[in-house]
């Protein structure tokens, strides 16, 4: 578990689950995508900023798991399913 990070226990638990997948993420594409959005009202701590690739990976993993729950037989999710999953994740986060 990460010490003193301003993240919920649930997110930290899922972060550990994501790390077990032992997938590597390239930081540059993630940061390039983040630069398209306006800056946050508050700056991220260095610890959270360092975790961004894993946090994004964790959220992607959770989106995939959510899709499997909503539409277990859908092998090629369309925009409607993506919208449902993203809406649900926004609601919960």
Protein Blocks (a to p, Z undefined) as FASTA:
>chain_A
ZZhiabdfklmmmmmmmmmnopacdfklmmmmmmmpccdfbdcdfklmmmmmmmmmmmmm
mmmmmmmmmmmmlmbdcfklmmmmmmmmmmmZZ
